[in-house]
Amino acid sequence: MHTVEADYLVVGAGAMGMAFVDTLITETDATVVLVDRNDAPGGHWLSAYPYVRLHQPSAYYGVNSRRLGNDSIDASGWNEGFWELAGGSEVVSYYDTVMRQHLLPSGRVQYFPMSDYLGFGAHERSDSGDVTGRFRNLGGDEYRVEVKRRVVDATYLSVVVPSMRPPAYEVSPDVVCIPPNGLARQPVHEQYVIVGAGKTSMDTCSWLLRHDIAPERITWIKNRESWILDRGAVQPGPEFARRVLADFSAQSRAIKKATSIDDLYLQLEKLGCLMRIDQSVEPTMYRCAILSQLELEKLRTITDVVRLGYVQSIAPGRVTLERGVIETAADTLYVDCTGDGIGQKPPTPVYSPGAITLQSVRTCQPAFSAAVIAHVEAMDVDDDERNEYCRPVPHPTNPLDWVTMTLAFNHNQLKWFSDPAMMQWLNRARLNAVSHMQTSDEEAQQGARMIEPRLIAASAKLNELLAQ
């Protein structure tokens, strides 16, 4: 048994773990042991399909200390006119560079890839009262970590993508059913059947359309419809400030006008805050998926959409679903785009004795959230106060979650607005989209004062709608 010491033991070198460690060692003199089961940092990006791109601009993804991409606006393609979206291989390379050129050279980070942490829960205590944790590396060696401050769980919201597990339905050995990772290496097929309703299926359908597969050759099996965000409303930079503020104002108006939860979504759609691919189907899913208007228009050209529930089995020439059977061509490629995506575990306090559980504290921005949690950890306050700054904002799954996560984030924003030092940090944080609008601290405080009454009014109204 080997023994190592550190102030923090961080389990997981994915997006949240990397953002947390980056901010922690930048703003404190803490030492860190970082344990991860993969052979490189990056988490689920190491298993992502080759044509995946960020939902949100590269400008505010990754870690605070290093820019991702070139801070440029795309001049062509379906993202034309918007800030660049890093692809999967670029993200993986970026995290490797962060590790090699920033974290490890600090001399305060010990990184153990290809290692399994041997369990959360009731941690052992050393004779000095420190928390201890254990992990095992690929060679079978076990390590005992004496942790002076906390064990940080950066795996609580682990992302699961299709390539990480087999389909959740029976697949005949006589058909070709692949995860999206293998799509680019496949020969041309007569028909393409896409299984799934989330962002992965949207990306896959878009990839086929971009490569001139006619929409008539695509069958899209969707067990539900999703609300979608407009990429134009989530852009950083001063050139998009008016559009972003207009979206915030529209949300406030929609909430004010709404007479019920169901009416709220219709108001949000009417004002452009939410979109859907099929406007004749009521969405029952919301996962923060983001599309440009051009992507939305292209996806609407796929008209062979099957809504018969979940797939039960796939056999040559036929797909059996919960509420029916469809026939397919003999030469059909099935692409399994189903998956849990980001973890759906229940919210738990971020800070507790000897532990930190990384979760989103801003709607659908886990990397930024992890950096905020590290910054708040460095503050000279107790855990009750830290938890007031970082109330968990659960990642959404259904439309009602738009309401509950907005309420949780409004609480956090109001807390941040009350602290000038926190506002100053936010105004300089690369991962904070608003910081790219290049406002001064004084302008940021002025903006917060203008927004604050709207947040209070919105929260009151949303609570009224929930009470109905």
N, C-alpha and C positions, 0 to 999 in steps of 0.2 A: 504494500500500500504506500503510494507516494503522498506527500503532504505539501500543499501550496497555501499561501495566504493572500488575501486581498480584502479591500474594503467592500467590494461588491462581487457577487457571483451572478453573471447574466447568462441565462439559459435561452439560446436561440439567437442566431446571427442573421435573421431575416430583416425586413425593412424596419420593423419597430425596434428590434434589438440593436441594430446598427445606429439608428438615429438617437436612441437613448445613450449609448456608450459615447458617441461622438460629442454630444452636448455635455455629458457628465465630465469627460476628461478635459474638455475645452474650458469649462467654467469652474472646475474644482481641481484639487491635487489628488483626487481619489485614485486608487488602484483597482483594476478589474480583472477577473478571470472570466473569459467568454467561451462558453461551451456550445458546440453545435454538432448535429448529427451528419451534416453534409460535408463534402470535401472542400467547399469554398463558401464564402458569405453570399447572401442573397435570398435565402429561403426558397419560397415557391417559384421564384424567377428561374431557378436552376432546372425546374421541371416544366416550364411554360412552353407553349407552342411557338414555332419560329416566327409567325407573323403577328404575334401579340404586341400591342403597344399600350403605353399608359393611357388610362382614361383621361387623366388630368395633365396639364402641361408639365414638361420636364422642369420648368423653372422653379416649381415648388414641390419637387419630389426628391427623395434621397436623404441626405444629411445636411445639417446647417452649414458645415464648414467648407463644403466643396460643391461647386456648380455642376449640375448634370446637363450635358449638352452645351449648346452655344448661345443660349438665350436668343434664338432666332425665331422668325415667323415663317411658316412654310409658304413657299411660292407656288406650289403645285399640289396635285393630288386631292383627296377627299378632305384633307385638313387645311386646305389652302386658306390663307388669311388668318390663321390662328397660330399660337405658339406651338413650337415643335413638341412631338410626343415621342419619347425615347422608345426604341424597340427592346425586346427581351434581352438580346445579346449585349446591347449597349448598357442596359441596367446591370447585368451580371458583371461586365467588365468594370463598370463604375464602382461597384461595391468591392471588388478585388483591389482596385486602386486605393479606395478609402482605407482599406485594411492595411495595405502594404506601405502607403505613403503618409498616412496620418496616425492611425491607431497604434500600430506596432512601433513606429519610430518614437512615439511618446515615451516609451520605456515603462509605461504604467498599465499596459494591456498585455495579458497572456492569453493567447488564442489556442483553443484545442478543437480542431475540426475532427470529423469522423469519430465523435465521442457521444455516448448516450448518457444523459443525466439519469440517475437512479431514483428519481421520484421526488415529487413535491409533497406537501402535507406537513406532518410533524417533523420538523428538522431536529437533528441532534444539537446538543449544546456542548461546547468544549469546557474545560475546567475554568477558563477565564470568563465564561458566559457568552462567548461568541457563537453565532449560528454556524453550523457546519453542513456541507453538502458533499455528495459523492457522485463521481461519474466514471465510466469505463471507456477506454479508447479502443480503436479497431484491433490493436494487438492484444487486447485482454487485460492490460494494466489498469488497475483501479487507482483513483486519486481521491484524496480527502481534502476538501477546501475549507479552511478556517476563515469564515467571513466575519469581518469586524462590524459591518453595518447591515447589509440586507442581501437576500437572494432575490433576483429580479426574474420574474417569469415573463419572457418575451414570446412564449408559445401559446398563451391562453387563447388568442384569436388566430390560431394557425390556419393558413389558407390551404384548401384541398382543391386541386385542379384535376381534370379528367385523367391525365396520364398517371396519376398517383394510385389509381385503383381501377379494377375492372368495372364494366357496366353493371348497373343494378338490375339487370334483366337478363333473361336467357338468350344466348346467341348461338345459333347453329354453326358448327365448324365449316359448313358449306357456303357461308356468306363472308364478305369482307367488312368487318366493323372495326374501326380504328379510333383512337383519340385524335384530336386535332394535330398533334405533333407530327403525325405521319402523312398528313394531307399533301404537302408539297412534293413528296416523293412518289406519289401514286400516279399510275398511268391515267389517261382519260377514261371516264366511265360514261355510260349512257345516262344514268340517273344518279343524283346525289340526294341522300336522305339525311337531314340534319336533325339530331335528337337533342332537344333542350330549348329553354326559353330565355336564358340569361345572356350576359354580355359575351360569353365565349361563343355561343351560337350566333349572335349578331356579328361578331368578328369573322366567324367562319363563312357565313353567308356573304358578307362583304368581300372577303378574299376571293371567293368563287366568282362573284360578279365582276370584280376588278380584273380578273383573268379571263374575262369574256365567256364565262359559262352562262348561257341564256337562263333567265329566271324560270322559264318553263321546264328546265331540267332539274330544278331544285324543289324538293319536298321538305317542308319545315314542320316538324312535329313539335308543337308547343302545347304543353298542358295548361299554360296560363299566359296572360298578357302582362306586360310590365310598364309601369310608369318610368319615364326616362327624363334625364336632365339635358338641357341644351348647352352644348359646349361653348357657345358664344357668351354664356352667362358666368363662366368659371375661368375667365382669362385674366392673367395678371397684367401689370404694366399700365402706365397712365393713359395709353390710347384706348384702353378698354374700360377705364374707370366709370365712364358714364353708363355704359351698358350694364356693368356689374351693380352699380347703385340703383339703376332702373329696375333690375331684377329684385333687389332687396325691397324696394318701394312697392313693387307689384305683389310680392309675397305679403307685405303688410296690408295692402288693400284687399287681397283675397281673403285673408284671415278676418279682417273687419267685416267684409260682406257676407261671409259664409253663414248659413243658417243651420248647418249640420255638418258632420264629418264628411258625408258623401258629397254634399254641396261644396265643401272646401276644395276637394280635388278638381271639381269641375271649374271652380273659380280660378284655381292655380293654372289649369290647362288653358282657360280662356285668356289669361294674362301672360301666357308663354313661359310660366315657371316650370311646368311639367308637360311632357309630350308622351304620345304613345304611337306605336307603329300602325296598329289597326284601330281606327277611331270608332269602329262599330262594336268593339269588345271592351267590356269593363275590366280594367286591370285589377288583378288580385296579388300582384307582386311589385315590390319596390326594393332595389338593391343598389341604388346610386349609380346605375349605368348611365353613361354619358355618350351622346351622339351629336354630330354636327347635323345641320338641316339637310345637307347634301347626302350624308349617310342615311338619314331617315327616309329621304325621298327614294334612294336606290333600294332600300330594304322593302319598301312598299310595293316594288315591282314583283316581288315573289308572292304569287297568289295561291299556290298550292299549299295551303296551311292546314294542318291536321290538328283538330282540337277534340281528341277522344280520350283524354286522360293520359296517365303514365303508360309507357311501353311495358308490356309484359314479356314479350319474346319476339325474336327476329328469326325467320326461317327463309329459305330461298323463295323469292317472289311474294312474301307476305310479312306484314308486321301486325302482331296482335297487341291491341291496347285495352285499357280498362273497359271502354265502351264501344268497341268495334274492331274491325279488321280492315286493313288497306292492302291493296295489291301493288307490287313494285316490279320494275323491269328485271330481266334476268341479269343484266350487267349493271348492278347498283352498288354504289359505295355508301356505306353507312358511317356517319361520323358522330361519335358519342360526345356530346358537349355538356353532359350533365355533371354536376359537381356541387359541393357545398359552398364553394367560394370561401370567403372569410368566415372564421369561426362564429358560432351562434351561442356561445356559452352565456349564462345569465350574468348581468353586471355584478361586480363585487367591488368593495372599496379598493382603490388603487394602492393606498398606503396602509400597511398594518405592521405590527411589531415584527421586525426582522425580515419583512418582505415587501416587494412591490409587484403588483400585477398589472402589466401594461395593457391598456385598453384605449379606445378612442375617446378623446375629450372634446373633439370638434367633429361635426358631421362628416363622415366618410373620408377622413384624412388621418390615417393611422400613423404615418411617418411624422407628420407635424405634431401629432398628439404625444408621441413618445418623447420628442424633444422638449415639449412643454413639461411633461412629467419629470424629466431629468432636471430642468431648470427649477421647477418648484421644489424638487428634492434638495437642491442646493440652498434654498431659502432658510433663514433662521426662524422657523415656525414649527409648531408641533404637528402631528399627523392629522388631528382633527381639522386644523386650518388648511393643511395641504389638500385634504380631501374636499374642502370647500372650493379650492381652485380647480380641482380635477375630478369633477363628478363624471362617472362613465356615461358616454353617449353611445348606447348599443347600436351596432350596425343593423340597418333595417332589413327586413325580409318581406313584410307586407305593407300596404299603403298606410295603415294606422301608425306604423312606426315613423312615418314622416312627422307626425304630430308629437309623439313621445320623445323622439330624438331632438326635435326643435326645442321643446321645453327644457331638456337637459342642457343643450348647448347654450340656450339663452341664459340659464343660470350661471354657467361658466363665464360667458362673455361679460355679464354684469359684474361678476366678481373681479374679472381682469380689469374692467373699466375703472373700478374703485381704487386701483393700485397704480400710481404713476410710474413706479419702477417696472412693474410688469408690462405696462403699455410701452415703455421705452424699449424693453427687450423685444416685444412683439413687433415693433416697428423696424427692428434690425434683423429679425429672424428670416433667413432665406426661405424657409419652409412655410412661412406665413404668406399666403397669396397677397394679402393687403399691403405687405411691406414693399412689394414691387411697384406700387403706385408712387413711390418716391416722395411720400409726405414727410414733413418735419414732425418732431415730437409734438410740437404745439398744435399742428394741424390734425395729427392723429387724436389728440385729446379733445380737440374741438369736434371732430367727427364722432367720437364716442359719446360726447354730450348730446349731440343731435340724435344719435341712434338709440340711446338709452331709453327715452320714454316710449319709443316704438316697440322695443323689446318687452318692456313691462306690459304695455297694452296687449301685445300679441300673446304673451304668456297667459294673461288673464282670460283672454277670449278662447284660447285653445283649451284651457282648463274647463271653461264653461261648455265647450263642445264635447269634451270627453265625458263630462258629467251627464250629458243627455243620454 
